[in-house]
Amino acid sequence: MGIPEACTDFGRLYATDSVLVLCRFYPGDPDLQGYLEHAIHDGSLSIATFVATLLQAARSSELHSPATLDMLCRVALDAHYSSGVSPIGSVVGYNESTITVLGIVQDALALLRTTHSLPLSHFHQLTASASELVILLLSCASDFSQIPTAQAMVYFADANDLLQNFQLAPDVQRVLETFVLSLSLLIGDDVKVAREAQMLHPIPLALGKGSLHGSGSETDIVTFSLFLHHLVFYRAHDFGVGDNQSSIAVLVALFRWTAWSPVVFYTQLFLSAFTCLSQSASKALIWKAFVVGRLPRLILMFEAVVNAEGITSIDWKRALQAALQTNFRQAELISHCDHAISLARKANTSQDDELLRSFSRDLLQTLVQLDQISMTFAISVDSFISNDELLRLQTEAQDSGVDLEVYLESKFSPDINVDELSSWIDRVVNDDMCHSILSAVILRRFTTLASTYDVDALSHLCKVLYTYEVMLDIMTLHIKVSDLIFRALLFLDQYDCETVGDPQTAVSHLGDVVIFVQHTTARFHLEGELYTSENRTLSSTFLKSTDTAYANDSLSHEDTQAFSVWFKALFDSGSEGIEDSILRSTQPKVLLKISATLFLQAITFHMVQKIDKDTLTNGVSYFMGPLLNWTLVGIIKALIREIIQSRHNITTRIEILQTLLLSPSCPRPVLQLVAPRVCILLGHRKGKINISAHPGVDAASIRRVIGEALGVHTEDVTEAPQASISHISKEDEARQLIQTVLSMARTGKAPSLDVAYCVKIIPPTTFLQLLWSELAIFSSVGEMEISRRVATFVLTMPRSFSTPPLLPIFLHVVVPSIIFAMDHQQTHDHTLKVDLLVTIISSALNAALHLELGIRSVTGEHQFVLGQSSSGMARKLASNLRVRRDHTSRAVLQKLASSQSFAANFAVSINEI
């Protein structure tokens, strides 16, 4: 059929509308298609005008013919691809505003929705064509900052509806997910919460995939923020970031539990990491080292595990790039991160040459180096990034003519004075991309030196690590520090001074190893006393009791002999000093054990005039040099305890204590370890005694050396360096911590909760009861989702052995008490509380199951790190609820049984119900 002559009567301005009108009557007509193609080719009709007009007209049901719509879309797409022009300038005009572009996008989304309602045709690919248009148009919309919030919510709802209710092609799904996340960040949490509460209020809670697995909330940072804070703070513990297998297992479990797509998962992960970094204050350098130097490597290992499962084929690189593109648009957040890093760097290093370089560029460089993103993509995000830029320390290595590992190891040679490393350490801290290699080099060197009993070189390395604590902090992000401690303990256990030529030097070097272990276990709150490796277990108990004063009859025969020999050598007026034979015959463990008792007995002998002041002073002086100053932690703690307990006739003890504290040779780690107890003596408000006013006490100097050791101002020393003493009860303190994490989550900040601390200050059951009461209040104002995520983290995040598994306690002890109270009170919010309880139970058990599967995927072993298996806990809970015949138990059972996710994962338990 030819084009009707009436068509030629229309002016060029109305050509498109006219042809589209004709398309209603002549579906898929090739002459109409040819006319449009010619008009676009000769320039009388722009592609942008045609696309905008087409999409608006496509809203009319009169044009809803698969043949016609596919033909029109292909005209637009073919014209764009043949033009060789980017989407901006082709499908969208060069100068169009973001609001105009999004209006066109909204029409394209309407067309995509329409395609799913039209009859399926084997001759046309309308859905694919509409998807291509959506992808092209969304690539033209980048700056959403000027969009009114109300309009952004409309776009958000349209796109989210498509994602939730239609089976989309992977390409367009990823683009829409990124679009939705960008809009959600613009909208803000308060607006979203208000809208969601309004939408969901009349609908009773349905326990399906959305509420139990997390996909119903794809724009919060609660889950990852809690996880990342725990990962970094407890980095030296099992399931900390330094523990590769365990941290990856948790990450895999989170991926399965949230049921987020890879794009959403990575977007949330990096958004949470950036937010944590922006809030990190004095810890910003550690967070930067984690985000830039460690997180990309965790992602690589995570992807390898998920890929090995072979369940789905995932384009991780595209997902990561989409997530980065979304997060790198958060210019204000990136700026806050850089500001926090700048302040921390000024406070901790002497260099400022890196202050203008954003951490985001370092992150891109690391991802390019690990082949996780392409350089083309990196340049599209940061046009100043260089393709051939090397690691900064690698450049130094090349200038030295060696590879990076050899260069790094050379810096730990005993020939280099520890104090001369300061400037180099600053450069190490700034070069996050080399931290993984550096950590591996140190671990290998430490292991080799300990295995070969090279006490000189090992002592030097230990001294570097405890002198430059930031080095230790960096290492714990990449390796298990417990491996170092095990090697050090094995070395101390097996090293024999009998065969060394200079036992005095050997013993002083052994002291550096002892100080390293004491300092490291305290710095990272390693409360465990057993360290296992290579099927061998070693104990550090001897380091935890160095301040014990032993009675004569409580020591073993060997220890009693050593005590007598050492007391005579130190505090006998006729002694000629410490002979080499004494050093050769005494194990470091024994010397640490008896040192405090040696001091206290010498003071007692002086007080009863068995030894004079000069003899006492001479004996004390041996402990003020490198030969024995590594024993001072226990000695100083014992002196402080004696001063507090005696309170009378304490002058000699105070004099000796002051002498030890003010000695220039007193190691800094020793001062750090004894600082809390020293503060008590200096007049802390909880202290039983204040020695500041005691005659001869130089309190100002003591405060100064303690302040220097802790890195705080002198006036802050009396404010307790590790924890301020609060007047509130421990229960109220735990309650405040819970309320703080909920408040942070509600306001869009990155929440953190130190659960291990909470169950240390109050019993686990009390803490869980407090948690429930606060979550019940919080959920009553529409915060069910945040409550679920916080509760799941508390109950299922694996922690160190000193923290009891909380999920079994909650399910089998706390839940019955909650149900009993609810059944007897029958308040107006009874239904809401039942919904909350069921949500927490189901969410936590599902998370526990995914954790078990994640650990099995990583290690190949079945491990129940939460105390019991998830299936066992579910079965016991179901049994306990079934024997109870109250209304609330029946309601909980009924809702659990109706939950698809719970029924799928715990079929046996459901059958018992």
C-alpha positions in Angstrom: 0.0 0.0 0.0 1.3 3.5 -0.8 1.3 6.4 1.6 -1.9 8.4 1.3 -1.4 11.6 -0.5 -3.0 13.5 2.4 0.2 12.7 4.3 2.2 15.0 2.1 0.0 17.9 3.1 1.4 17.9 6.6 4.5 20.2 7.3 7.8 18.7 8.5 7.0 19.8 12.0 4.1 17.4 12.3 5.5 14.6 10.2 6.2 12.2 13.0 2.8 12.6 14.7 1.0 12.1 11.4 2.9 8.9 10.5 2.3 7.6 14.0 -1.4 8.3 13.6 -1.3 6.3 10.3 0.4 3.5 12.1 -2.7 2.9 14.1 -4.5 2.0 10.9 -1.7 0.3 9.0 0.2 -1.8 11.7 3.8 -2.5 10.7 3.5 -1.0 7.3 6.9 -1.1 5.5 6.1 2.1 3.5 5.5 4.0 6.8 8.8 2.6 8.1 10.6 3.6 4.9 9.2 7.2 5.2 10.5 7.5 8.8 13.9 6.1 8.0 14.2 8.5 5.1 13.1 11.5 7.2 15.7 10.6 9.8 18.4 10.0 7.3 18.0 13.3 5.4 18.0 15.2 8.7 14.4 16.5 8.5 13.5 14.4 11.6 16.0 14.1 14.5 16.3 10.8 16.3 15.6 12.5 19.6 12.4 14.0 18.4 11.2 10.7 16.9 12.0 8.8 20.1 10.2 11.3 22.4 7.2 11.4 20.1 7.1 7.6 19.6 7.2 6.9 23.4 4.5 9.4 24.2 2.3 8.0 21.4 2.9 4.5 22.6 1.0 5.2 25.7 -2.2 5.1 23.6 -3.8 1.7 23.5 -4.6 2.3 19.8 -0.9 1.9 19.0 -0.5 -1.3 21.0 0.3 -3.7 18.2 3.5 -5.7 18.6 4.3 -5.4 14.9 3.9 -1.6 14.9 5.7 -0.9 18.2 8.6 -3.2 17.3 8.9 -1.6 13.9 9.0 1.9 15.4 11.5 0.9 18.1 13.8 -0.7 15.5 13.6 2.5 13.4 14.9 4.5 16.3 17.5 1.9 17.4 18.9 1.3 13.9 19.1 5.0 13.3 21.0 5.5 16.6 23.5 2.7 16.0 24.2 3.7 12.4 24.8 7.4 13.5 27.9 6.5 15.5 26.9 9.1 18.0 26.6 8.6 21.8 23.1 8.3 23.2 23.3 12.0 24.3 23.1 13.8 21.0 21.2 10.9 19.4 18.2 9.4 21.3 18.3 12.5 23.5 19.2 16.1 22.5 22.5 17.6 23.6 21.0 20.3 25.8 18.1 18.4 27.3 17.7 18.8 31.1 17.7 15.8 33.4 14.1 16.4 34.2 13.1 16.3 30.5 15.2 13.1 29.9 13.6 11.4 32.9 10.2 12.3 31.4 11.1 10.4 28.3 12.5 7.6 30.4 9.1 7.4 32.2 7.4 7.0 28.8 10.0 4.2 27.9 9.2 2.4 31.2 5.5 2.6 30.3 6.3 1.0 27.0 8.4 -1.7 28.6 5.5 -2.5 30.9 3.1 -2.6 28.0 5.2 -5.1 26.1 4.7 -7.6 28.9 0.9 -7.3 28.5 0.8 -7.8 24.7 0.5 -11.2 23.0 3.8 -13.0 22.5 5.0 -12.9 18.9 7.6 -15.2 17.4 8.1 -12.7 14.5 8.9 -9.6 16.6 11.2 -8.9 19.5 9.3 -6.0 21.0 10.4 -6.6 24.6 14.0 -6.7 23.6 13.7 -3.5 21.5 11.9 -1.6 24.3 14.6 -2.8 26.8 17.3 -1.4 24.5 15.6 2.0 24.4 15.3 2.0 28.2 19.0 1.2 28.6 20.0 3.9 26.1 17.8 6.6 27.7 18.9 5.8 31.2 22.5 6.2 30.2 21.7 9.8 29.4 20.4 10.5 32.9 23.2 11.0 35.5 22.7 14.1 37.6 19.6 13.6 39.8 20.4 16.4 42.3 17.9 18.9 40.8 14.9 16.5 40.7 12.2 17.4 43.1 11.7 14.7 45.8 8.1 14.1 44.9 8.9 13.5 41.2 11.9 11.2 42.2 9.4 9.1 44.2 7.2 8.7 41.1 10.2 7.5 39.0 11.3 5.3 41.9 7.8 3.7 42.1 7.6 3.1 38.3 11.0 1.5 38.0 10.6 -0.5 41.2 7.3 -1.9 40.0 8.9 -3.2 36.9 11.7 -4.9 38.9 9.3 -6.4 41.4 6.5 -7.6 39.1 8.0 -8.5 35.7 10.6 -10.9 34.4 13.1 -8.6 32.8 16.2 -9.3 30.7 19.4 -9.2 32.7 20.8 -6.1 31.0 17.8 -3.9 31.6 17.3 -5.3 35.1 20.8 -4.3 36.1 20.3 -0.8 34.7 17.0 -0.4 36.4 18.4 -1.6 39.7 21.1 1.1 39.5 18.5 3.7 38.6 16.4 2.7 41.6 19.3 2.8 44.0 20.4 6.2 42.8 16.8 7.5 43.3 16.6 6.0 46.7 19.7 7.7 47.8 18.3 11.0 46.5 14.9 10.5 48.2 16.4 9.9 51.6 15.4 7.4 54.3 12.8 9.6 56.1 10.8 10.1 53.0 11.0 6.4 52.0 10.1 5.2 55.4 7.0 7.5 55.6 5.9 6.4 52.1 6.5 2.7 52.9 4.7 3.0 56.2 1.7 4.7 54.5 1.6 2.0 51.8 2.1 -1.0 54.1 0.0 0.1 57.1 -3.3 -1.5 56.1 -1.6 -4.7 54.9 -0.9 -7.4 57.6 2.6 -8.7 57.7 3.2 -11.5 55.2 6.2 -13.7 55.9 7.5 -14.3 52.4 10.7 -13.7 50.6 10.6 -10.0 51.0 10.3 -9.9 54.8 12.5 -12.8 55.7 15.3 -12.6 53.2 15.8 -8.9 52.9 14.9 -8.3 49.3 12.0 -6.2 50.4 14.4 -3.5 51.5 17.2 -2.9 49.0 18.2 0.6 50.0 19.3 0.3 53.6 22.9 0.1 54.9 22.0 -1.5 58.3 23.0 -5.1 57.5 26.4 -4.3 55.9 27.3 -1.5 58.4 26.8 -3.8 61.4 28.8 -6.5 59.6 31.6 -4.3 58.5 32.1 -2.6 61.8 32.3 -6.0 63.5 34.7 -7.2 60.8 37.1 -4.3 61.2 36.9 -3.8 65.0 37.4 -7.5 65.7 39.8 -7.9 62.7 42.2 -10.0 64.7 39.6 -12.4 66.0 38.0 -15.5 64.4 35.4 -14.2 61.9 37.3 -10.9 61.7 38.5 -9.5 58.4 42.0 -11.0 58.9 40.4 -14.5 59.0 40.0 -15.2 55.3 37.9 -18.3 55.3 35.5 -17.2 58.1 34.9 -13.6 56.8 34.3 -14.9 53.3 31.8 -17.5 54.7 29.8 -14.8 56.4 29.9 -12.7 53.2 28.6 -15.6 51.2 25.9 -16.2 53.8 24.8 -12.5 53.6 24.6 -12.8 49.8 22.3 -15.8 50.1 20.3 -14.4 53.0 19.5 -11.0 51.6 18.6 -12.5 48.2 19.8 -9.3 46.6 21.0 -9.2 43.0 24.8 -8.8 42.5 24.3 -5.2 41.6 22.3 -4.4 44.7 24.6 -6.5 46.9 27.7 -4.7 45.8 26.0 -1.3 45.8 25.0 -1.8 49.4 28.4 -3.2 50.4 30.3 -0.2 49.0 27.7 2.4 50.2 28.0 0.9 53.7 31.8 0.8 53.5 32.0 4.5 52.4 29.5 5.6 55.1 31.5 3.7 57.8 34.7 5.4 56.5 33.1 8.9 56.5 32.1 8.4 60.2 35.4 6.8 61.3 37.1 9.9 62.8 40.4 8.9 64.3 40.2 5.4 62.8 39.9 6.7 59.2 43.3 5.4 58.1 42.4 1.9 59.1 39.0 2.2 57.4 40.7 3.5 54.3 43.2 0.6 54.4 40.2 -1.7 54.6 38.1 -0.2 51.8 41.0 0.3 49.4 43.5 -2.5 50.3 41.4 -5.3 51.7 37.7 -5.1 50.5 38.6 -5.7 46.8 40.5 -8.9 47.7 37.6 -10.1 49.9 35.3 -9.6 46.9 37.6 -11.7 44.7 37.6 -14.6 47.1 33.8 -14.2 47.7 33.1 -14.4 43.9 35.3 -17.5 43.6 33.3 -19.3 46.3 29.9 -18.3 44.8 31.1 -19.3 41.3 32.4 -22.6 42.5 28.9 -23.4 43.8 27.8 -23.3 40.1 24.2 -22.4 41.0 24.0 -19.3 38.7 26.2 -17.6 36.2 26.9 -14.1 37.3 28.7 -11.3 35.5 30.5 -9.9 38.6 32.5 -7.3 36.8 29.4 -5.6 35.3 27.7 -5.8 38.7 30.7 -4.2 40.4 31.0 -1.5 37.8 27.3 -0.7 38.1 27.6 -0.5 41.9 30.6 1.7 41.8 29.0 4.0 39.2 26.1 4.5 41.6 28.2 5.1 44.7 30.7 7.4 43.0 27.9 9.8 42.2 27.6 10.4 45.9 30.0 13.4 45.8 29.2 14.6 49.2 29.8 11.2 50.8 33.1 10.8 49.0 34.1 14.3 50.2 33.3 13.4 53.8 35.4 10.3 53.5 38.4 12.3 52.1 38.0 14.8 54.9 38.0 12.1 57.6 41.1 10.6 56.0 42.8 14.0 55.8 42.2 14.8 59.5 43.5 11.3 60.6 46.5 11.6 58.4 47.5 15.0 59.8 47.2 13.6 63.3 49.1 10.4 62.6 51.8 11.1 60.0 54.4 13.7 59.2 53.6 13.7 55.4 51.0 15.8 53.6 51.8 15.1 50.0 48.9 12.7 49.7 46.2 15.0 51.1 44.8 16.0 47.7 44.4 12.5 46.4 41.0 11.0 47.0 40.7 7.5 48.4 38.3 6.8 45.5 41.1 6.9 43.0 43.2 4.5 45.1 40.2 2.2 45.2 39.8 2.3 41.4 43.5 1.6 41.0 43.3 -1.4 43.2 40.3 -2.8 41.4 42.0 -2.2 38.0 45.2 -3.9 39.3 43.1 -7.0 40.4 41.3 -7.0 37.1 37.9 -6.5 38.8 37.1 -3.5 36.6 38.4 -2.3 33.3 40.7 0.7 32.9 38.1 2.1 30.4 35.5 2.1 33.1 37.9 3.6 35.7 38.7 6.5 33.3 35.0 7.0 32.8 34.6 7.5 36.6 37.9 9.4 37.2 39.4 10.8 34.0 42.7 11.7 35.8 43.5 8.1 36.7 46.6 6.9 35.0 46.8 3.6 33.1 50.5 3.0 33.9 50.6 4.4 37.5 52.6 2.0 39.7 52.2 1.3 43.4 54.2 4.1 45.0 56.3 1.7 47.0 56.8 -0.4 43.9 58.3 2.6 42.3 60.8 2.8 45.2 61.5 -0.9 44.7 62.2 -0.4 41.0 64.5 2.5 41.8 66.4 0.1 44.1 66.6 -2.5 41.4 64.6 -5.2 43.2 61.1 -6.5 43.2 58.6 -5.2 45.7 58.7 -8.2 48.1 62.5 -8.1 48.3 62.4 -4.4 48.9 59.8 -4.6 51.6 61.6 -7.4 53.4 64.9 -5.4 53.3 63.3 -2.7 55.5 63.0 -5.1 58.4 66.7 -5.9 58.5 68.3 -5.6 62.0 70.8 -3.3 60.4 68.2 -0.6 60.1 67.5 1.3 63.3 63.8 1.1 64.3 63.6 4.8 64.9 64.8 5.5 61.4 61.7 3.8 59.8 59.2 6.5 60.7 59.1 8.3 57.4 59.0 5.0 55.5 56.2 3.8 57.7 54.2 6.9 56.8 54.6 6.1 53.1 53.5 2.5 53.8 50.3 3.6 55.5 49.4 5.8 52.5 50.0 3.1 49.9 47.0 0.8 50.6 47.5 -1.2 47.4 50.7 -2.7 48.8 49.3 -3.7 52.2 48.4 -7.2 51.2 51.9 -7.9 49.9 53.5 -6.3 53.0 51.4 -8.4 55.4 52.4 -11.6 53.5 56.1 -10.6 53.6 56.0 -9.9 57.4 54.1 -13.2 58.1 56.6 -15.2 56.1 59.6 -13.4 57.6 58.2 -13.8 61.2 57.6 -17.5 60.6 61.0 -18.1 59.2 62.9 -16.2 61.9 60.9 -18.0 64.7 61.5 -21.4 63.1 65.2 -20.8 62.7 65.5 -19.3 66.2 67.1 -16.1 64.8 66.5 -14.2 68.0 68.3 -11.0 66.9 66.3 -10.5 63.7 63.0 -11.7 65.3 63.5 -9.3 68.2 64.0 -6.4 65.7 60.8 -7.3 63.8 58.8 -7.5 67.0 60.1 -4.2 68.0 59.1 -2.6 64.7 55.6 -4.0 65.0 55.0 -2.8 68.6 56.7 0.5 68.0 54.7 1.3 64.9 51.2 0.1 65.9 49.7 1.2 62.6 51.8 -1.6 60.9 50.2 -4.1 63.2 46.7 -2.6 62.5 47.3 -2.9 58.7 48.5 -6.5 59.0 45.4 -7.6 61.0 43.3 -6.6 58.0 45.0 -9.2 55.8 46.3 -12.0 58.0 45.4 -13.8 61.2 47.5 -12.2 63.9 46.9 -15.3 66.0 49.4 -17.0 63.6 52.1 -14.6 64.7 51.3 -15.1 68.3 51.4 -18.8 67.9 54.9 -18.6 66.3 56.1 -16.2 69.1 54.8 -18.5 71.8 56.4 -21.5 70.2 59.7 -19.6 69.9 59.5 -18.6 73.6 58.7 -22.2 74.6 61.6 -23.8 72.6 64.4 -21.2 72.6 67.3 -22.3 74.7 69.9 -19.8 76.0 72.2 -22.6 77.0 74.0 -22.5 73.7 74.2 -18.8 72.9 77.4 -16.9 73.1 76.0 -13.8 74.8 73.0 -14.7 77.0 72.4 -11.2 78.2 71.8 -10.0 74.6 69.7 -13.1 73.9 67.5 -12.5 77.0 66.9 -8.8 76.1 65.9 -9.9 72.6 63.6 -12.5 74.0 62.0 -9.7 76.0 61.0 -7.9 72.7 59.2 -11.1 71.7 57.4 -11.2 75.1 56.4 -7.5 74.8 55.1 -8.1 71.3 52.8 -10.8 72.5 51.6 -8.9 75.5 51.0 -5.7 73.5 49.3 -7.5 70.6 46.9 -9.6 72.7 45.9 -6.5 74.6 45.6 -4.2 71.6 43.2 -6.5 69.8 41.3 -7.7 72.9 42.4 -11.3 72.4 41.1 -12.9 75.6 41.7 -16.5 74.6 44.6 -18.2 76.1 45.0 -21.1 73.6 46.5 -20.7 70.1 46.4 -23.6 67.7 48.3 -24.2 64.5 49.7 -27.3 62.7 47.9 -29.6 65.1 49.6 -28.1 68.1 48.1 -25.9 70.9 50.0 -23.4 73.0 48.9 -21.5 76.0 49.5 -17.8 76.8 48.3 -18.2 80.4 51.8 -17.3 81.7 51.4 -13.8 80.3 48.0 -13.2 81.9 49.2 -13.9 85.5 52.5 -12.0 85.7 51.3 -9.8 88.5 50.6 -12.7 90.8 52.4 -12.7 94.1 53.2 -16.3 95.1 53.7 -17.6 98.6 56.9 -19.6 99.2 55.0 -22.9 99.4 52.9 -22.4 96.2 55.8 -22.4 93.8 57.1 -25.6 92.2 60.5 -26.9 93.2 62.0 -25.6 89.9 60.4 -22.2 90.4 61.5 -22.0 94.0 65.1 -22.7 93.1 65.0 -20.1 90.4 63.4 -17.6 92.8 66.2 -18.2 95.4 69.0 -17.8 92.8 67.5 -14.6 91.3 66.7 -13.0 94.7 70.3 -13.5 95.8 71.6 -12.1 92.5 69.4 -9.0 92.7 68.9 -8.1 96.3 71.9 -9.5 98.2 74.4 -6.9 99.2 77.3 -9.3 98.5 76.0 -10.2 95.0 78.3 -9.6 92.0 75.3 -9.2 89.7 73.5 -11.4 87.3 75.8 -14.1 86.0 75.5 -15.6 82.6 74.8 -19.0 84.1 71.6 -17.7 85.8 70.4 -16.3 82.4 71.2 -19.5 80.6 69.3 -21.7 83.1 66.1 -19.7 83.5 63.3 -20.0 81.0 61.5 -16.7 80.1 58.2 -18.1 81.4 59.8 -18.7 84.8 61.3 -15.3 85.1 58.0 -13.6 84.2 56.3 -15.8 86.8 58.6 -14.9 89.7 59.4 -11.2 88.9 56.5 -9.6 90.8 57.1 -11.8 93.8 60.8 -10.9 93.8 60.0 -7.2 94.0 57.3 -7.5 96.7 59.5 -9.7 98.9 62.5 -7.3 98.5 60.3 -4.4 99.6 59.0 -6.5 102.5 62.6 -7.3 103.5 63.6 -3.6 103.3 60.6 -2.6 105.5 61.8 -5.1 108.2 65.3 -3.9 107.7 66.7 -7.2 106.2 68.1 -5.3 103.3 69.1 -1.6 103.1 67.8 1.0 100.7 70.9 0.9 98.5 70.7 -2.8 98.0 67.0 -2.5 97.1 67.6 0.4 94.7 70.5 -1.5 93.1 68.3 -4.6 92.6 65.5 -2.5 91.1 68.0 -0.8 88.6 68.4 -4.1 86.8 64.8 -3.9 85.7 65.3 -0.4 84.2 67.4 -1.7 81.3 66.7 -3.9 78.3 67.9 -7.0 80.1 64.8 -7.2 82.3 62.4 -4.3 81.5 60.2 -6.7 79.6 59.0 -8.1 82.9 57.7 -4.8 84.1 54.0 -5.2 83.3 53.4 -7.7 86.0 55.7 -5.9 88.5 54.0 -2.6 88.1 50.5 -4.1 88.3 51.5 -6.0 91.5 52.9 -2.8 93.0 49.7 -0.9 92.3 47.6 -3.6 93.8 49.7 -3.6 96.9 49.5 0.2 97.3 45.7 0.1 96.9 45.2 -2.8 99.3 47.7 -1.7 102.0 47.1 2.1 102.0 49.6 2.3 104.8 53.4 2.1 104.9 53.3 2.5 101.1 56.1 5.0 100.7 58.7 2.5 99.4 56.3 0.9 97.0 55.3 4.3 95.6 58.9 5.4 95.2 59.8 2.2 93.3 56.7 2.5 91.2 57.5 6.1 90.3 61.1 5.2 89.5 60.0 2.4 87.1 57.3 4.6 85.4 59.6 7.5 84.8 62.6 5.5 83.7 63.5 6.5 80.1 64.0 2.8 79.3 60.6 1.7 80.3 59.1 0.4 77.1 56.1 2.3 75.7 54.0 -0.9 75.4 54.5 -1.5 79.1 53.2 2.0 80.0 50.2 1.4 77.7 49.4 -1.9 79.4 49.6 -0.5 82.9 48.0 2.9 82.2 44.5 2.0 83.4 45.7 1.0 86.9 48.1 4.0 87.0 45.2 6.3 86.4 43.4 4.9 89.4 46.3 5.9 91.6 46.4 9.4 90.1 43.0 10.3 91.4 40.5 8.7 89.2 37.0 9.3 90.6 36.5 5.6 91.2 39.9 5.2 92.8 40.3 4.0 96.4 43.4 6.1 96.9 45.0 9.2 95.4 48.8 9.2 95.4 49.0 12.6 93.7 49.2 14.4 97.0 51.6 11.9 98.5 55.0 13.4 99.4 57.6 13.0 96.7 55.2 11.9 94.0 55.7 13.7 90.7 52.1 13.2 89.4 52.6 15.6 86.5 55.6 13.7 85.1 53.7 10.4 85.5 50.7 11.8 83.7 53.0 13.1 81.0 54.7 9.7 80.3 51.4 7.9 80.4 49.9 10.4 78.1 52.8 10.2 75.6 52.5 6.4 75.6 48.8 6.5 75.0 48.9 9.3 72.5 46.6 11.5 74.5 46.8 14.9 76.2 48.3 14.9 79.7 45.1 16.3 81.2 43.1 13.4 79.7 45.1 10.8 81.6 43.0 10.9 84.7 39.9 10.2 82.6 40.6 6.5 82.2 42.2 5.7 78.9 40.3 2.6 78.0 36.8 3.3 79.2 35.2 6.2 81.0 33.5 5.1 84.2 29.8 5.9 84.0 27.4 6.6 86.8 24.6 4.7 84.9 24.0 1.0 85.6 25.3 -1.7 83.3 21.8 -2.5 82.1 21.2 1.1 81.2 24.5 1.3 79.4 23.6 -1.7 77.3 20.1 -0.2 76.7 21.7 3.1 75.5 24.0 1.2 73.1 20.9 -0.6 71.6 19.0 2.7 71.3 22.0 4.3 69.7 22.3 1.7 67.0 18.6 1.9 66.2 18.7 5.7 66.1 21.7 5.6 63.7 19.9 3.1 61.5 16.8 5.3 61.3 18.7 8.4 60.3 20.7 6.7 57.6 24.0 6.5 59.4 26.2 3.4 59.6 25.3 1.7 62.9 27.6 -0.4 65.0 27.0 -2.5 68.0 29.6 -4.2 70.2 27.6 -7.2 71.2 30.6 -8.9 72.9 30.9 -5.9 75.2 27.2 -5.9 76.0 27.2 -9.6 77.1 30.4 -9.0 79.1 28.8 -6.3 81.3 25.4 -8.0 81.7 24.2 -11.6 81.3 23.3 -12.7 77.8 19.6 -13.3 78.8 19.3 -9.8 80.2 20.9 -8.3 77.2 18.5 -10.2 74.9 15.5 -9.2 76.9 16.6 -5.5 76.7 17.1 -6.0 72.9 13.6 -7.3 72.5 12.0 -4.6 74.5 13.8 -1.9 72.5 12.9 -3.6 69.2 9.3 -3.9 70.2 9.1 -0.1 70.9 11.0 0.7 67.7 8.8 -1.6 65.5 5.6 0.0 66.9 6.4 3.2 65.0 6.9 1.4 61.7 10.5 0.2 61.9 10.0 -3.5 61.5 12.7 -3.9 58.8 15.5 -2.2 60.8 14.5 -4.2 63.9 14.7 -7.4 61.9 18.2 -6.6 60.5 19.6 -5.5 63.9 18.2 -8.6 65.6 19.5 -10.9 62.9 23.0 -9.5 63.3 23.0 -9.8 67.0 21.8 -13.4 67.0 23.7 -14.8 64.1 27.0 -12.9 63.7 29.7 -15.4 64.8 31.9 -14.1 67.6 34.9 -15.2 69.6 34.7 -18.1 72.0 34.4 -15.8 75.0 31.0 -14.6 73.8 28.3 -17.3 74.2 26.2 -18.1 71.1 23.1 -16.0 71.4 20.7 -17.6 69.0 20.1 -20.8 71.0 19.7 -18.7 74.2 17.2 -16.4 72.5 15.1 -19.2 71.0 15.1 -21.6 73.9 15.2 -19.2 76.9 14.2 -15.7 76.0 11.4 -16.5 73.5 9.4 -18.5 76.0 9.6 -15.7 78.5 8.5 -13.2 75.8 5.5 -15.4 74.8 4.5 -15.8 78.5 4.5 -12.0 79.0 2.7 -11.3 75.8 0.0 -14.0 76.5 -0.7 -12.6 80.0 -0.7 -9.0 79.1 -2.7 -9.0 75.8 -2.0 -5.4 75.0 -3.3 -3.5 72.0 0.0 -4.2 70.1 -0.1 -7.9 70.6 -0.5 -8.7 66.9 2.4 -6.4 66.0 4.6 -8.1 68.7 3.7 -11.5 67.4 4.6 -10.4 63.9 8.0 -9.0 65.1 8.8 -12.1 67.0 8.0 -14.4 64.1 10.0 -12.1 61.7 13.1 -12.2 64.0 12.8 -16.0 64.5 12.4 -16.8 60.9 15.0 -14.3 59.7 17.6 -15.4 62.3 17.1 -19.1 61.6 17.3 -18.6 57.8 20.5 -16.5 58.3 22.0 -19.3 60.5 21.2 -21.8 57.8 22.9 -19.7 55.2 25.9 -19.3 57.5 26.3 -23.0 57.8 26.1 -23.4 54.1 28.6 -20.6 53.6 31.1 -22.2 55.9 30.7 -25.5 54.2 31.2 -23.8 50.8 34.4 -22.2 52.0 35.9 -24.9 54.2 34.2 -28.0 53.0 33.3 -28.8 56.6 30.1 -28.9 58.6 30.6 -26.4 61.5 27.9 -25.1 63.8 29.5 -21.8 65.0 26.3 -20.6 66.6 26.3 -23.4 69.2 23.8 -25.7 67.5 22.6 -26.5 64.0 19.9 -24.3 62.5 17.7 -27.3 61.9 18.2 -28.5 65.4 17.3 -25.1 66.9 14.2 -24.9 64.6 13.1 -28.4 65.6 13.5 -27.7 69.3 11.7 -24.4 69.1 8.8 -26.0 67.2 8.6 -28.7 69.9 8.7 -26.2 72.7 6.0 -24.1 71.2 3.8 -27.1 70.4 3.7 -28.3 74.0 2.6 -24.8 75.1 -1.1 -24.3 74.6 -1.4 -20.6 75.0 -2.8 -18.3 72.4 0.5 -16.6 71.6 2.4 -19.8 71.0 -0.3 -21.0 68.6 -0.2 -17.7 66.7 3.6 -17.9 66.4 3.4 -21.5 65.2 0.7 -20.7 62.7 2.7 -17.8 61.2 5.9 -19.8 61.0 4.1 -22.6 59.3 2.6 -20.2 56.7 6.0 -18.7 55.9 7.2 -20.0 52.5 10.8 -19.4 53.2 10.7 -20.9 56.7 8.8 -23.9 55.4 11.2 -24.4 52.5 14.3 -24.3 54.7 13.0 -26.1 57.8 10.5 -28.6 56.4 11.0 -31.1 59.2 10.2 -28.6 61.8 7.1 -27.4 59.9 5.9 -31.0 59.6 6.3 -31.4 63.4 4.1 -28.2 63.8 
